[in-house]
Amino acid sequence: ILMIKKKRISTQLEQEGAEHLVIGNLLRFKIQSFLCPKNFENYDLIAVNPKKNMMKKIQVKSRFNKEASSFPLKKVGSDFIVFVKLNCAKRTKGQIIYGYDSEPEFYIFPTKLCEEYREKTGWYKVLIRNIPDYKSYKNNWKSISKALDM
């Protein structure tokens, strides 16, 4: 029997796009924020309130797939996790079909909440529908500004 290992699909461009979308939304809501250098382990962005000398670390988790409902959370060290459903493609039989025009969806969760609801082994996935009232976290940018005492 010949076993062929599936080649992982690179989603680096989509991930970087998601980080920029999150920065754009934070700035839209007057939350100063900055991208961290690549390959920081536990967070991707920093949101700040310079008047109060406060900062919050943000980890961006993105999925390009329209049907995505979970993300892996192996390492933690951030204050917030923004789960971005890019809604730009669909995976079918190992292929990616682009061309969907749905707007991205943003779910802003406190990291501690995600830790509480993640799997305890394997990929440590967080299935968002297991988080109570998860829809209330959609576009909840105010949670970050509130944490920054703005």
C-alpha positions as CSV (number, residue, x, y, z in Angstrom):
1,I,0.0,0.0,0.0
2,L,1.4,3.4,-1.0
3,M,0.6,6.1,1.5
4,I,0.7,9.6,0.1
5,K,1.0,12.4,2.6
6,K,-1.3,15.3,1.9
7,K,0.6,18.5,1.3
8,R,-0.4,21.2,3.8
9,I,-1.9,24.2,2.1
10,S,0.0,27.4,2.9
11,T,-2.3,30.0,4.4
12,Q,0.4,32.5,5.3
13,L,-1.1,35.3,3.1
14,E,-4.5,34.8,4.6
15,Q,-3.1,34.9,8.2
16,E,-1.2,38.2,7.5
17,G,-4.3,39.6,5.9
18,A,-6.3,38.7,9.0
19,E,-3.8,40.5,11.3
20,H,-4.1,43.6,9.2
21,L,-7.9,43.4,9.2
22,V,-7.8,43.3,13.0
23,I,-5.4,46.2,13.2
24,G,-7.7,48.2,10.9
25,N,-10.7,47.5,13.1
26,L,-8.9,48.4,16.3
27,L,-7.8,51.7,14.7
28,R,-11.3,52.3,13.4
29,F,-12.5,52.2,17.1
30,K,-9.6,54.6,18.1
31,I,-7.6,51.8,19.8
32,Q,-4.0,52.4,19.1
33,S,-2.4,49.1,18.0
34,F,0.7,47.7,16.5
35,L,1.8,44.6,14.7
36,C,4.5,42.6,16.5
37,P,7.5,41.3,14.6
38,K,6.9,38.0,12.9
39,N,7.0,34.7,14.9
40,F,6.2,36.1,18.4
41,E,5.0,32.9,20.1
42,N,2.0,34.0,22.0
43,Y,0.7,37.1,20.5
44,D,0.5,39.0,17.2
45,L,-0.6,42.6,18.1
46,I,-0.4,45.0,20.9
47,A,-3.2,47.4,21.7
48,V,-2.3,50.4,24.0
49,N,-3.7,53.2,26.0
50,P,-0.7,55.6,26.3
51,K,-2.6,58.0,28.6
52,K,-3.0,55.2,31.2
53,N,0.3,53.4,30.4
54,M,-1.7,50.2,29.6
55,M,-1.3,47.5,27.0
56,K,-3.1,44.3,26.0
57,K,-1.6,41.5,23.9
58,I,-3.8,40.1,21.2
59,Q,-3.4,36.8,19.4
60,V,-5.1,36.5,16.0
61,K,-6.4,33.1,14.9
62,S,-7.8,33.0,11.4
63,R,-9.5,30.6,9.1
64,F,-10.2,31.2,5.4
65,N,-12.8,28.5,5.2
66,K,-16.5,29.7,5.2
67,E,-17.5,26.7,7.4
68,A,-14.7,27.2,10.0
69,S,-15.9,26.9,13.6
70,S,-12.7,26.2,15.6
71,F,-9.1,27.1,16.0
72,P,-6.1,25.5,17.7
73,L,-4.8,27.2,20.9
74,K,-1.6,25.4,22.0
75,K,0.3,28.3,23.6
76,V,-1.2,31.2,25.5
77,G,0.3,34.4,26.6
78,S,-2.1,37.0,25.3
79,D,-5.0,38.9,26.9
80,F,-7.4,38.5,23.9
81,I,-7.9,36.2,21.0
82,V,-9.5,37.5,17.9
83,F,-10.9,34.7,15.8
84,V,-11.3,35.9,12.2
85,K,-13.4,33.9,9.8
86,L,-12.2,35.3,6.5
87,N,-15.1,33.6,4.6
88,C,-13.1,33.8,1.3
89,A,-12.9,30.2,0.3
90,K,-14.2,26.7,0.8
91,R,-12.3,23.5,1.1
92,T,-13.5,20.6,-1.1
93,K,-11.7,17.3,-1.4
94,G,-8.3,18.8,-0.5
95,Q,-8.8,21.7,-2.9
96,I,-9.5,25.3,-2.0
97,I,-12.1,27.1,-4.0
98,Y,-11.8,30.9,-3.7
99,G,-14.4,33.4,-4.8
100,Y,-16.8,33.7,-1.9
101,D,-17.7,37.3,-1.2
102,S,-19.0,37.1,2.4
103,E,-17.6,39.7,4.8
104,P,-15.1,38.5,7.4
105,E,-16.4,37.8,10.9
106,F,-14.6,38.8,14.0
107,Y,-15.0,37.1,17.5
108,I,-13.1,38.9,20.3
109,F,-12.6,36.5,23.2
110,P,-10.7,36.9,26.5
111,T,-7.9,34.4,26.3
112,K,-8.9,32.9,29.7
113,L,-12.3,32.0,28.3
114,C,-10.8,30.2,25.4
115,E,-8.4,28.3,27.7
116,E,-11.4,27.1,29.7
117,Y,-13.2,25.8,26.6
118,R,-10.3,24.3,24.6
119,E,-9.7,20.6,24.2
120,K,-7.2,19.2,26.8
121,T,-5.1,17.1,24.3
122,G,-4.1,17.0,20.6
123,W,-4.4,20.3,18.8
124,Y,-6.1,21.9,21.8
125,K,-8.9,23.2,19.6
126,V,-11.4,25.7,20.7
127,L,-14.8,25.0,19.2
128,I,-16.5,28.4,19.4
129,R,-20.0,27.1,19.6
130,N,-19.0,25.4,23.0
131,I,-18.4,28.9,24.4
132,P,-21.6,30.1,26.1
133,D,-23.3,32.8,24.2
134,Y,-20.4,32.9,21.7
135,K,-22.4,35.2,19.3
136,S,-22.2,38.0,21.9
137,Y,-18.4,38.1,21.2
138,K,-18.9,38.9,17.5
139,N,-17.5,42.3,16.7
140,N,-17.1,43.0,20.4
141,W,-14.2,45.5,20.0
142,K,-15.5,47.4,23.0
143,S,-14.2,44.6,25.3
144,I,-10.6,45.6,24.3
145,S,-11.2,49.3,24.8
146,K,-12.8,48.6,28.2
147,A,-9.8,46.4,29.2
148,L,-7.6,49.3,28.3
149,D,-9.7,51.7,30.5
150,M,-10.6,53.9,27.5
